[in-house]
Amino acid sequence: MSAHPTPRPQISPKEVPTSPQLQRVEGRARVTFCRHGDHTRLDRLEQGGSARVRLPKTHTRVPVAVLLNTAGGLTGGDRLTYDAAVGDGAHAIVTTQAAERIYRRLSGTARVDNRVTVGADALVEWLPQETILFDRAGLARCFSADLAPEGRMLAVESLLLGRAAMGESVRQLTFRDRWRIRRDGRLLFAEDSRIEGDAANILSGPATAAGGRAFATLIDCRPDAEAQLRSARDLALGLEDGDLGIGASALPGVLILRFIALTGQALREGLIRFLESWRAAPLPRTWHC
């Protein structure tokens, strides 16, 4: 009796997957506030996918919306969209539960779209915590805002390249950041920035970041922005040290501040001190957790 091996079926190279097919994050949330008597209250809340909004109790009449990504972070192909609207005469704060993390990707780019609408004589404070980019991460982030003629918006976005305490560096990165702010339909502020490639090397030069690895942009849209420039510079000057630098400039109706730090801790401490002094109010409790 002889045995003959069973021939194995031939598999075409096209049938062999090159990478695992992973489930992608898709989240969308919208929160709207309106004025009711002498205080602001929630008007509408919609949330889906991994995007959530929490409304903690506060000790003031200013409500706080806390944005939360239940996925715990983003990577290539993931998408988050947040919409916040504040009606005429209302005042609300939007922040996040924790830092957002953008992890190493296999392919594609994570996308985050943040949209803000501000009514007449209203104020929205967009105060998320930092976004941490890890090595080989990819992120396209867009912030857009539409303000009524007398509306005001204070917005900050901060970025951290890896975690210095963990010995992390970002050698390969794709990052695109886009700002578009309009008042009464007219463009008020526009900015596009990009980091592509070896981020640590790109940002090491004196004309880029002089070795800084933590950054923030603060935009204060207000009618008297140019008149507030000196006050902003005086406050910034008192906060600067060897680990943190702050620059301030103004356009008609827009006050712009840039923060650059050697570490995430230095940036965070500088932002907290500046924001609490500038706003004359403590930051949301999530910033201190």
C-alpha positions as CSV (number, residue, x, y, z in Angstrom):
1,M,0.0,0.0,0.0
2,S,1.4,3.4,-1.0
3,A,0.5,6.8,0.2
4,H,0.3,9.8,-2.0
5,P,0.4,13.3,-0.5
6,T,-2.7,15.4,-1.1
7,P,-1.8,18.4,-3.2
8,R,-2.3,21.7,-1.5
9,P,-4.6,24.3,-3.1
10,Q,-2.8,27.1,-4.8
11,I,-3.6,30.6,-3.4
12,S,-3.3,33.6,-5.7
13,P,-1.1,36.4,-4.3
14,K,-4.1,38.7,-4.7
15,E,-6.0,36.6,-2.2
16,V,-3.5,37.0,0.6
17,P,-4.3,40.0,2.8
18,T,-1.4,42.4,3.3
19,S,-2.8,43.7,6.6
20,P,-5.6,42.9,8.9
21,Q,-8.9,44.6,8.3
22,L,-9.6,46.6,11.5
23,Q,-12.8,48.2,12.7
24,R,-12.7,51.9,12.3
25,V,-13.8,54.5,14.8
26,E,-16.7,56.8,13.7
27,G,-18.1,59.3,16.2
28,R,-20.3,62.3,15.9
29,A,-21.7,64.6,18.6
30,R,-23.6,67.9,18.6
31,V,-24.4,70.0,21.6
32,T,-26.4,73.3,21.6
33,F,-27.0,75.8,24.3
34,C,-29.5,78.6,24.6
35,R,-30.2,81.5,27.0
36,H,-33.1,81.1,29.4
37,G,-33.8,84.1,31.6
38,D,-30.5,85.1,33.2
39,H,-28.7,81.8,32.6
40,T,-27.7,79.3,29.9
41,R,-29.1,75.9,29.6
42,L,-28.9,72.9,27.3
43,D,-31.0,73.1,24.2
44,R,-30.2,70.0,22.2
45,L,-27.8,67.0,22.4
46,E,-27.1,64.4,19.8
47,Q,-24.3,61.8,20.0
48,G,-23.4,58.6,18.1
49,G,-20.6,56.1,17.7
50,S,-17.6,56.7,20.0
51,A,-18.4,60.4,20.5
52,R,-20.1,61.3,23.8
53,V,-20.9,64.6,25.7
54,R,-21.1,64.8,29.4
55,L,-22.7,67.7,31.3
56,P,-21.4,67.8,34.8
57,K,-22.9,70.0,37.5
58,T,-21.1,73.3,38.0
59,H,-21.1,75.9,40.7
60,T,-21.7,78.7,38.2
61,R,-24.3,79.7,35.7
62,V,-22.0,78.7,32.9
63,P,-22.6,75.1,31.7
64,V,-19.7,72.9,30.7
65,A,-19.8,70.3,27.9
66,V,-17.2,67.6,28.3
67,L,-16.4,65.8,25.1
68,L,-15.4,62.1,25.3
69,N,-14.1,59.6,22.8
70,T,-15.0,56.2,24.2
71,A,-12.5,54.5,21.7
72,G,-9.6,55.8,23.9
73,G,-7.7,57.2,20.9
74,L,-7.5,57.4,17.1
75,T,-5.5,55.9,14.4
76,G,-5.5,55.7,10.6
77,G,-9.0,55.8,9.1
78,D,-10.8,56.9,12.3
79,R,-13.0,60.0,12.3
80,L,-14.5,62.2,14.9
81,T,-16.8,65.2,14.4
82,Y,-17.9,67.6,17.2
83,D,-20.4,70.4,16.8
84,A,-21.0,73.0,19.5
85,A,-23.5,75.9,19.1
86,V,-24.3,78.7,21.6
87,G,-27.4,80.8,20.9
88,D,-27.9,84.5,21.3
89,G,-26.8,85.9,24.7
90,A,-25.7,82.5,26.0
91,H,-22.3,81.5,27.4
92,A,-20.9,77.9,27.5
93,I,-17.6,76.1,27.9
94,V,-16.6,73.1,25.8
95,T,-13.7,70.9,27.0
96,T,-12.5,67.3,26.9
97,Q,-12.4,64.6,29.6
98,A,-8.7,63.9,28.9
99,A,-6.0,64.3,26.3
100,E,-6.8,62.8,22.9
101,R,-4.3,60.3,21.6
102,I,-3.3,59.6,18.0
103,Y,-1.6,56.3,17.7
104,R,0.7,54.7,15.2
105,R,-1.2,53.8,12.0
106,L,-1.1,50.9,9.5
107,S,-2.6,53.0,6.8
108,G,-4.8,56.1,6.3
109,T,-5.1,59.2,8.4
110,A,-7.3,59.9,11.4
111,R,-9.6,62.9,10.9
112,V,-11.0,65.3,13.5
113,D,-13.5,68.0,12.6
114,N,-14.5,70.6,15.2
115,R,-17.2,73.1,14.4
116,V,-18.4,76.0,16.5
117,T,-21.4,78.4,16.0
118,V,-21.7,81.5,18.2
119,G,-24.8,83.7,18.3
120,A,-25.2,87.4,18.9
121,D,-23.8,88.6,22.2
122,A,-22.9,85.0,23.0
123,L,-19.6,83.6,24.2
124,V,-18.2,80.1,23.7
125,E,-15.0,78.9,25.3
126,W,-13.4,76.0,23.4
127,L,-10.9,74.6,25.9
128,P,-10.0,71.0,25.0
129,Q,-7.0,69.4,26.6
130,E,-3.9,68.5,24.5
131,T,-3.7,66.1,21.6
132,I,-0.8,63.6,21.9
133,L,0.8,62.4,18.6
134,F,2.8,59.2,18.7
135,D,5.5,58.0,16.3
136,R,4.0,57.1,12.9
137,A,0.7,58.8,13.6
138,G,-1.4,60.5,11.0
139,L,-3.9,63.2,11.8
140,A,-5.9,65.8,9.7
141,R,-7.6,68.2,12.1
142,C,-9.9,71.0,11.1
143,F,-11.4,73.7,13.3
144,S,-14.2,75.9,11.8
145,A,-16.3,78.6,13.5
146,D,-19.1,80.9,12.5
147,L,-19.6,83.9,14.7
148,A,-22.5,86.4,14.7
149,P,-21.4,90.1,14.4
150,E,-21.3,90.5,18.2
151,G,-20.4,87.0,19.2
152,R,-17.1,86.2,21.0
153,M,-15.1,83.0,21.0
154,L,-12.0,82.0,22.9
155,A,-10.4,78.8,21.5
156,V,-7.3,76.9,22.2
157,E,-5.8,73.8,20.6
158,S,-2.6,72.2,21.9
159,L,-0.3,69.5,20.6
160,L,2.3,67.2,22.2
161,L,4.8,65.1,20.2
162,G,5.2,61.9,22.3
163,R,5.7,61.7,26.0
164,A,9.2,62.8,27.2
165,A,8.8,61.0,30.5
166,M,8.4,57.7,28.6
167,G,11.4,58.4,26.4
168,E,9.3,58.7,23.3
169,S,10.2,60.6,20.1
170,V,8.3,61.2,16.9
171,R,10.4,60.3,13.9
172,Q,7.7,59.8,11.4
173,L,4.5,61.9,11.3
174,T,1.8,63.2,9.1
175,F,-0.1,66.1,10.6
176,R,-2.3,68.7,8.9
177,D,-4.1,71.4,10.9
178,R,-6.6,73.8,9.4
179,W,-8.4,76.8,11.0
180,R,-11.2,78.7,9.4
181,I,-13.1,81.4,11.4
182,R,-15.8,83.6,10.0
183,R,-17.8,86.5,11.4
184,D,-21.1,87.3,9.8
185,G,-20.1,85.1,6.9
186,R,-16.8,86.9,6.2
187,L,-13.4,85.2,6.7
188,L,-11.8,86.5,9.9
189,F,-8.9,84.1,10.4
190,A,-7.5,81.3,8.2
191,E,-4.4,79.1,8.8
192,D,-3.0,75.9,7.4
193,S,0.0,74.1,8.9
194,R,1.6,70.8,8.1
195,I,4.3,68.5,9.5
196,E,5.4,65.7,7.2
197,G,8.2,63.3,7.9
198,D,10.8,63.3,10.7
199,A,9.0,65.7,13.2
200,A,11.9,65.7,15.7
201,N,14.4,66.8,13.0
202,I,12.0,69.3,11.3
203,L,11.3,71.0,14.6
204,S,14.8,71.1,15.9
205,G,15.9,74.2,14.0
206,P,15.8,77.7,15.4
207,A,13.4,78.8,12.6
208,T,10.9,76.1,13.4
209,A,10.6,75.1,17.1
210,A,14.2,75.1,18.4
211,G,13.7,71.6,19.8
212,G,10.3,72.2,21.3
213,R,7.9,69.3,21.4
214,A,4.7,70.9,22.8
215,F,2.7,73.6,21.1
216,A,-0.5,75.5,21.5
217,T,-2.5,78.1,19.5
218,L,-4.9,80.4,21.4
219,I,-7.4,82.5,19.4
220,D,-9.6,85.2,21.1
221,C,-12.1,86.6,18.7
222,R,-13.4,89.8,20.1
223,P,-14.1,93.3,18.8
224,D,-11.4,94.9,20.9
225,A,-8.7,92.3,20.1
226,E,-6.1,94.8,19.1
227,A,-6.6,96.9,22.2
228,Q,-6.0,93.8,24.3
229,L,-2.7,92.9,22.7
230,R,-0.5,94.7,25.3
231,S,-2.3,93.1,28.2
232,A,-1.8,89.7,26.6
233,R,1.9,90.3,26.0
234,D,2.4,91.5,29.6
235,L,0.7,88.4,31.0
236,A,2.7,86.2,28.7
237,L,6.0,87.8,29.6
238,G,5.4,87.0,33.3
239,L,4.9,83.3,32.4
240,E,7.9,82.7,30.1
241,D,10.9,80.8,31.3
242,G,13.6,78.6,29.8
243,D,11.1,75.8,29.1
244,L,8.2,78.0,27.7
245,G,8.0,80.7,25.1
246,I,4.9,82.7,24.2
247,G,4.3,85.1,21.4
248,A,1.2,87.4,20.8
249,S,-0.1,89.2,17.8
250,A,-3.4,90.7,16.7
251,L,-5.5,91.2,13.6
252,P,-8.7,93.2,13.4
253,G,-11.0,91.3,15.7
254,V,-8.6,88.5,16.4
255,L,-6.0,88.1,19.2
256,I,-3.5,85.3,18.5
257,L,-1.1,83.7,21.0
258,R,1.4,80.9,20.3
259,F,2.9,78.7,23.0
260,I,6.0,76.5,22.5
261,A,7.5,74.4,25.2
262,L,10.2,71.8,25.7
263,T,7.9,69.5,27.6
264,G,4.2,68.8,27.8
265,Q,4.2,69.6,31.5
266,A,5.7,73.1,30.9
267,L,3.1,73.8,28.2
268,R,0.2,72.6,30.3
269,E,1.2,74.6,33.3
270,G,1.7,77.7,31.2
271,L,-1.7,77.3,29.5
272,I,-3.5,76.9,32.8
273,R,-1.9,79.9,34.3
274,F,-2.5,82.1,31.3
275,L,-6.1,80.9,30.7
276,E,-7.1,81.3,34.3
277,S,-5.7,84.8,34.5
278,W,-7.0,85.9,31.1
279,R,-10.5,84.5,31.8
280,A,-10.5,85.5,35.5
281,A,-12.0,82.1,36.2
282,P,-10.8,78.6,37.0
283,L,-10.6,76.1,34.2
284,P,-13.0,73.2,34.1
285,R,-12.3,70.5,36.7
286,T,-11.2,68.0,34.1
287,W,-8.1,70.0,33.5
288,H,-7.0,69.3,37.1
289,C,-7.8,65.6,37.2
